[in-house]
Amino acid sequence: MKTICGTILAAVVLGGPRSVAAADALERVPPVAGEPLMLMRLRAPHTADDAQWAKTFKAIADNRGACDEVWFSTGVGFPEMDWHREHVERLSRYAAELRGVGIVPSLQFQATIGHGDDATEMERFEGKTWSGFTGSGGVESKRCNCPRQGAFLDYMRDTARLYASFRPAWVWLDDDLRINNHSPGSTGKDIGCWCPTCLAAFNAETNGKWTRETLAAAIAEDATLYDAWERFSFAGIAEVARTIAEAVHGVSPETRLGLQHCWWRNDSQLAVFKAMHEATGLPVGSRPGGGMYYDQDPNQQPMKAVLEALQMKMLGAPEWIGCWCPEVESWPRAFASRTVQGLLVESLTSLAYGMNSLSFLIVDTRSETDEWYAENLLAPLAAERGVLEGYRDWNRDTVPAGISDGSGASADKLYNYALTGVPVVPGVGKSYGVIPADALTIDISSQTSKNLCDLRRQADERAGGRLPVIVRDPSVGLVVPRVKDGRLKSVMILNARIDVQKPTTLLLRGVPEDVTSATWRALRNPPVTLPLRREDGETLVTLPEISAWNAGWLAL
């Protein structure tokens, strides 16, 4: 399981304190974004000059259905302000071109703390004159930033005001706004900046006399002190977010702020979201993600949707986070990285588990030509837009439904169990019962056809015979029903095998008597109208065969 965010993913996989707010949010309906559905993230090279932008713009505009919004990038470095001024002048013109074809321009603040010295050095960094993010061992990441340096916050403020001038709909802060993984100083399990400025601030806040060495030794043994250091560290990056949000809001009051983030063990990241919300008074956005960028292990991609759902639950799904926009990404965005089929399956699964927008980072001028991306990724995405948009629109005000986990199981265990065809709610949704801990040790690869059907029957018994859907025939894949006020609105099915899934019968509950048919919409297939059968008081429908590693949804 690969991730760019190091130990953050491991923290969630291993479990951790669950947000108290998450319990209250379990059945809360996540708000459906009023903003566009499909968002295309660009990098600084796409807007380096007018000639390159003309090629990128043509690829996007010619495949309008694949992209409703574009995120420009500030770049991964920290150049002098004159560089940003020239860049903003170009972006203002490019934003006008996007608006001219009905595409919303937004912005990704791609560098705040800095991803790591190696990443920053890919671009310019002469604007950085303050000290860097420092690890507990005293090693300073010279190209990354301590969040409490006044000169750094001034740079963030000035940069934000410049970019806000073209009135982006959104400003998204990249996932380098984190408290760890800023190499070479901060690696492994290290969290927080340990520079003299931060140590002095922590001592002032806690009335302590810690040195770097004594604090490092103490938090290794004292969980309470570790938690205090974690909160202190998140407060530092929250102030960076507040500084940017206030600066943007002062120039462009309608612009909303969002955070791109990796997984975390608890709801500490809420401090960053709250800072942006308080600074603007507007709903903010969450873009969870980190890793699973390749088709070589395709199960990683829908499992990533499970991780995103867990993160939504961990954050408590507050009403003022209105956009849940997962990362759908590849690296290095080359021919062999990913196919459009992988992008589509991950996208539909993310929407099924509660996300409401899709953030694509799939094009890169350093890997393939704009024409290649247009033909092989953007055009097929545009062709399948109706399946994705139809799903989101049909399921407004609904929630995923099934049985949920009460033990803090890892995402891979939940996903492995869900592949049995038992409807599972990993995040926010309607729970009809709890998965027993021993069931989460299942090895999906060893299940017989009889076992799979028995597991579904047992799950329904634990749910009191209330599961909205039961798959009658053997299959391996995900089943995600969506319900509203007890009524079944849809069922998403993923065939997670490399062969055709034969026609499959579903038992449906919560279907009104006057509903006599349903529409099956599989990716890369025409829609099919299916009759519903009423037999012995049960409602049944038989799906057509589903091709290898494909997904679709049933609209009732």
N, C-alpha and C positions, 0 to 999 in steps of 0.2 A: 504494500500500500504506500504509494509515493505521495509526498506532500512538500510544498515549498515552505511550510510553516513549522517544520521540525517537530518539537515535542508538544505543540498545541494539540495536534490530532491525537497523540498518545494519551494526553490528559483526559480527553473525553472518552476515548475507547476504554480506558481503565476505570471510568466512572468517576464520580465526585459529588460534592454537595449539590443537590437539586434546588433550583430557585423556588422559594416559597410561593412567589407569584405564579409559577408554572402550574401549581395545583389548581388555582382558581381559574386559570386560562385554558384548562384542558378541553372544554367544550366551547370556548369562545370562537365565534366566527371570525377568521382573519379577514380584514377588509380587503376588498378587491381594488387593485390600483386603478386610479383614473388615468394614469399615465400609459404610454405605449407598452405593448407586450414584448416586442423583440428588439433588444438593444445591442448595438454593435460597438465594441470597445476598440479604439485605435491606439497606436503608439506614436511617439513624437516623430519617427521617420515618415509617417504618412502625411504629415503637414510640414515637412522640412522645407519645401519649396512649392511653387505653383504647379510645376510640371508633374511632380509626384502626386500632388493632391488631385489634379485633373484626372489621373488614372484611377485613383481610389474612389473619387466621387462618381465616376462613370460606372464602376462596378457596383456601387451601392444603389445609385439612382436607377440603373437598368434592371435591378432586382428589388424593386421597391417593397414587395411583400416580405422580404427577409429582414427588413430593418425599418423600424419606426423612429428610432432615436440613435444618435451617434454620441459617444463619449470621446471628446478630444482628450489629449494627455498633455500635462505640463512637463513631462519627461522625468527620468529617474535621477537626474543630477540636480545640482544647486548652482546654476550659472549666475553671473551678475545680472542685475535687474534690466540692463539694456537688452540682453538676449530675450528676456520675457516680454519686453515691450514690443520688440520686432515680431515675436511669435504671436502675441495677442492681436497685432495688426492683421496678420494673415488669418488668424482664426475668426476674426470679426467678419472678414469677407467670405470665408468658407461657411460660417454659420448662416450667412444670408443666402448662400446657394442651397444649403440644406433646407432652409425654411421655404425656399422657392419651389421645392418639389414635395413639400409636406412632411419633411423629416425634422424631428426636434433636435436641436443642438444642446449638448450638455458637456460636462467637464469632469475628468478624472484627475484629482490631485495625486499624481503618481508617486511623489516623494514628499514625505513629511519627516519622520525620523530617519528614513533611508533604509533600504532593504538590507544592505551589507556593503562593505567597502568595494568589493569586486563589481557589484551591480552599479553603484554610483559612478565608478571610474569608467564605465562604458560611455558616459556622456560628460558634460562639463560640470565642474564643481568649484570654480574659482570664487563664487559668491560666498562660500562658507568660510567664516573667520572666527568662529566660536569653537568651544571644546566639544568633543564627541561623546557618543554613548559608550559607557565604560562597564565592563563586566566585573563580577565579584573578585576575579583574580587580578584586577588592576589593569588589564589590557584595554586600551581605548580604540574604538572603531572610529578612526579619524575622519572618514567620509560620512559617517552617520551623526545624528544630532542628539545631544542631551535635551530632553523636553523642557527643562527649566531655565535654559539660557535666554536671557532677555534679548540678545541680538538675534538669536534664532527665531524667537516669537515675532520680533519686528519684521524679519524676512518673510515669515509666513503671512503676516498681516498685509504687508505691501504686495506680495505676490497675489494673494487672494483678491485684493481690491482691483488689481490690474485685470485679472481674468474675469472677474464679475462684470466688467464693462460690456462684454458682448451678450449679457443677460442670459446665461445658460439656464435651462429649466432645472437642472440638478447640478450639484457639485458633490462628487463622490470621493471620499478620502481612501486611498489605497491601504492594503492590509499591512504596509510597513508601519502604520500607526499601531504598534503593538509593543508589549513590554519585554519581549525576548527576541532571540534569533536575529541579532544584528552583528554579523561576523566582521572581524575576528574576535571582538571583545566579548560579545554575548552569544554563547553557544550552549548546547545541551539543555540542562534544566535551569540554567541561570535566568532569573527574571529581574527586571528593573535596572536602572542606571545607577552605578556605584561611584560616580564622580564626586569630588569634594562638595560641589553645589548641592547635589541630591542628598548626600549624607548629612550635611548641615541642616537641610530642610527637614529631614526625617527626625533628627535629634531635637530640633525645635518643636516639632509636632508632638513627639512622644516624651519630651523632657529627658532625653537619653544622652549618653556620652559615647555612643558607638563609634568605633573605627571600622574601616572596611573589613579588616580581619576578624574583629570580635563579633561584628554583626553577622558575617557569613557563617562563623562557627555556631552562633546562637540560633539562627533560623533553621539550621540543619537539624537541630534537636527540639525546637519549640514550635509546634504547629500554630499556636496562637500568634506568635511573633511573625511567623511566615505569612499568615493571613493579613496581619497589619501591614507588612512590607508590600504585599500584593495590592492591597487597597491603595496604599500610598503611590505605588507605581502606576496604577490605573488613573488615579487622580492627576498625575503628571501628564499623561497623554490626553486625558479629557480636557485639560486646559489648552492643549494644542488645538483640539477640535473646536473648542469654544472660541479661540482667537480667530481661526479661519471663518467660522460661521458668522461671528459678529461682523467681520470685515466684509464678507460677501453680502450679508443682509443689509449693511449700510449702503451699498451701491445698487444692489438688485434685490429688493425686499420680497419679490415673489419666488426667488430661487430657493429650492429645498436642498437639504443636505442629507447625505447617506454615508454609511461606513461599510467598506469592504473588509471582511474579517474572516479569520480562521476560527477553528473550534477552541473553546475554552472550558475548563472544568466546572465552572459555576457561572453566575450571572454578573460577574464583576464588570464585563464589557458594557453593561447598561450605563455605567458612569459616562462613557463616551457618547452614547446615544442621547442621554439626558442633557448633556452639555449643548449639543447641537439643537435639540428641541427647545431648550430654554432660551438659547441665543436668538432663535428665529421666531418662536411661537408657532411653527409649522410642523406638520407631520414629517417624520424622517424615514430613511430607508435602510434596510439591511441587505447586504450582499454576502451571504455566507459562501464559503468555498475553501479551496486549498487542496490541490492534488487530483489524482485520478484523470490524467490527461491523455490516456492512450487506449486504443482499441484492442491491444494485445491481451488485456484481461478485462473484457467488457462488463463483467459483473461488478467491477469497481464503480462504474458510472451510476447505475441505479442505487447502489449502496451509498453513494455520495448523497443522493436525495434523502436517504434515511438519516444521514448525519445532519443534513440541513434541517430536517424536521425536528430532530433532537435539539438542535441549537435554538430553533424557534421556541420550543417548550422551555428550554433552559432560561431564555431571556424573559419568559412570561408572556410573550405576545402582547405587549401593551398596546392600547388602542392608538397611541401616537406614533407607533411604527406602522406606517400604512403600506409600504412597498417592501415585499420580500422577493428579492431578485437574485437568484442563485447564480453562481459562476458556472458557465458551461464553456469549457476551455480546452485547448490542446497546447502541447509544447513539443518541439519548437514551431508548431503550426506549419508543419511540413507534410508532404504527400503521405508519408508512412505513419504519421502521428495518429490521425483519426479520420473516420469517414463520416459523411452526413448521416448515415444510419445511426451511428453511435450518438451523434448530437441530438437527433430526433428522439431516440428512446430515452436518453437522459432528461431531455426537456419535458416530455410528457409525464415521466415519473415524478419529476420535481413538482409539476403543477398538481399532480394527483395527491401528493402528500402535503400540499398547503401553500406552495409558493404562488405568486401571482404575476411575476414578470420573469424575463429570461435575459441574462447578460452573456453575450457571446464574445469571447476573445479567441478568434479563429483565423484572423488574417494578419499577415506580417510581411512587409515588403522585403525583409531580409531572407525569407525562405522560398516563397513562390511569387509568381507574377499576379497582379491584380486580375488579369484575365483568367488565370487558372482558378483563383478563388471564386470568381463570378460563375464560372461554368460548373465547378465541382461541388461547391458548398452553398453559395448564395442562391443560385437558381433553384436547386432542389429544396432548400429551406423555404423559399417563396412559394414553391408549388405545394408544400405541405402546411402552409400557414393555416389553412382552414381547419385542419384537424386540431391544431394547438389552440387557436383562437376560439374555435367552436367549443372546445372543452372548457376553457376558462369562462366563457360567457354563459354556457349552459349551467355551470356549477356555482354561479354567484350565490352567496349566502348559504352554501352548503359546507359540510365538514367531512373529512374522511371518517370512516366508521369501522369498527372491528374490536378486537381485544388488544389491550395495551400491556406494557411491561411495568411491573412495580418494583423491580430489583436493581434498576440502574444498569441493565445489560449493555454491552457494547453494541455499536451499530452493526458490526459484522455478524454477531449472534442473532440480532433481530432480523437482519436481512436473510440470513440462512434459514431461519424459522419461517419467515414470510414466503420463501420460495416453495413451501409445501402447498401454497394456495389458500392458507388460512388468512383472512383479512386481518391485518395488523395496523394499529395506530401508533407509530413511533413518536409522533409529536402531538400537535393540537388536533382534537377531534372528539368524536362520540365513542366512548368506551363501553363495551358490553360485558367486560370482565377482564381478568388479569391472567397473563400467561404464567403457568407454573415454572419455577426456576429450572426444574429438571428437563422441561421441554426445550429450553434454550441451549441444551447441549447437543441437540440433534445434528447429525451429519446428513445433509440433504442427499449427498451422492450415494448413500447406502440404502435409501428408502425403496421398498417395493411398491408396486401400484396399489396393493391392498393397504399397506401402511399409510400411504398418502390419503386415501379416502377415509381411513379410520381416524387419522389425526384431525381431519376437518370435522368429522362427526363428534369427536371428543371436545373439540373447541366449541362447537355449537352447544353441546350439553353444558359446558361451563358457562356459556353465555345465556343459559336458560332458554335455548331455542329461539334466540332473537337476532342472530347474525343476519345482516341484510342480504347476504348472498352466500351460497354454498356451491362449489364446483363439484358436479356429480362424477365426472370422468377423471382418470389419472392425468396429471399434468405437472410440470415444474415451472413455476413463475409466480409473479405477483398478482394479487387480486385486491383492488382498492375500490370499495364502494363509497359513494358520496351521498349523504342524506341531509334532509332538512325537515325538521318537525316530524320525524318518524317516517317521512316519505323517501323512498329510494329514487334518486335522480339519475345516477349513472354508475357504471362499473368500468374501471380501467383494468385491462388485462395485459400482462407482459409474458410472452413466451420466451423463457430464458434458456432455450435449448438451441442447438445448431441443426435442428430438423423441424419439419412441419409439425405443428400441433393439430391433431385430427379434430373434426367437429366436436364441440364440447357443450354439454348441457349444464345450464346454471339453474339452481333453485333461487327464486327471487322473493324477498319479503318487503312489505311496505309499498306495494304497487297498487294503486286504486283500481277498482273493478272496471272503470270506464277506459282504462289504458289497455289497448288490445295489440299494440305493436311497438317495436323499438327499432332504432337505427344503429347499426354497427359501423363504426368509422375506424378502420385500421390505417396505420401509416402506409403511404405509398400504394393505397388500394382505393377503388371507388367505394362510396357508401353503399350499404346493403340494408334494406328494410326487412325485419324479421318478425314473424308472428309470435305472439305470446300464447302459450297453451295453459289452460286451467284443468288440472287433473287432481282429483281427490283433495280439493281445497288448496292445492299448491299452484304457484305460478312458475312456469318453466319457459326457458328459451334456449335454443340451440345455436351456438355461434358457428360460423363457417370456419374452415381451417385457417390457422394463423401461421404465416411463414416463419422461417428460422429467425430467431432473435429479432422479433418484431412485436409491436404493441398496438393497441387500439382501445376504443372505449365505446360503451353501449349507452345510448341516450334513451331514457324512458319517458 
